[in-house]
Amino acid sequence: MRSDMIKTALIIPIYNARPYLARLIPAIRALDPAPGRILFIDSSSPDGSGEALRAEGFEVHAIPKSEFGHGKTRNLGARMCAEVDILVYLTQDAIPESPDLMAALCAPFDDPQTGVVYGRQLPYPEASTASRFARLFNYPETPRRTVASDIPVRGLKALFCSNSCAAYRAAALAQVGGFPEDLPLGEDLAVTGRLLEAGFASVYAPDARVVHSHNYTISEELTRYFDIGALLAVDPWLSARALKSGGEGLRFVRAEVRYTIENGGILDLLSIVPRTAAKLIGFKLGHRCRSLPHALIRRVSMHHYYWTGGGQ
């Protein structure tokens, strides 16, 4: 399948997206080549962002907020765009950095083994030192191709992918049953593992760039890592394989210290210890979520609606 002949759809779930529309709309309109179809899925945003996008001429499909799920909503988008070959997903706060985003994401699909391609995320100008480093560490300049045989060596890192900027071969996604839906987050990582095991390849394409970062507080780091730990516990595929991080956490901290000494201030450096502790505590708690009181889970989960809406 040549990348200049494929049918594409760009799917963006939104909720209260107005703060991003001034940057997102022009960036999407500038894409060249343009997606064959652009679909926003609005979880009934009270800020009127769905109506604002319709007024700009975009296709917007509204769903009740209670029906949103990271995997569920993206599967809905895939079903609504069943006519396309490549499904491209962004989040509302991931702004295409250049017009060639679609071309860069689609080019690796010239290889028939490619099942998923994810792009590079660059920090916002206002990103904190910690946020800038996280983007540099997780999204380097060098491309990478991953297959199933890499999993025993790289562990969980082999499954790394982000639906803030990712593209999927529609037929491959359907072959593995779409995105797992009963997860607090991490539908991208979970489906990438299934794609690799099914014989497809994952490609990191650093030329496909979006601007996307978060300045998480220490408490937010704890809640986010709680959900990451819970993901590994509640997803049957991941739980059965018990994949390890391969020392990635220690490498991250060492590199962050070096980066912060060179590029940050004393407060940035002092924050590394409590933030790392928060991540570790959150991850360990999340991994043991099945044995925790439900009230505690809802307090320490970033995506608490998952547990309210019938999650594990």
Buried (B, 14 or more C-beta within 10 A) or exposed (E): BEBEEBBBBBBBBBBBBBEBBEBBBEBBBEBEBBBBBBBBBBBEBEBBBBEBBBEEEBEBBBBEEEEBBBBBBBBBBBEBBEEBBBBBBBBBBBBBBBBBBBBBBBBBBEEEBBBBBBBBBBBBEEBBBBBBBBBBBBBEEEBBBBBBEBBEEBBBBBBBBBBBBBBBBBEBBBBBEBBBBBBBBBBBBBBBBBBBBEEBBBBBBBBBBBBBBBBBEEEBBBBBBBBBBBBBBBBEEBBEBEBEBBEBEEEBBEEBBEBBEEEBEEEBBEBBEEBBEBBBBBBEBBBEBEEBEEEEBEEBBBBBBBBEEEBB
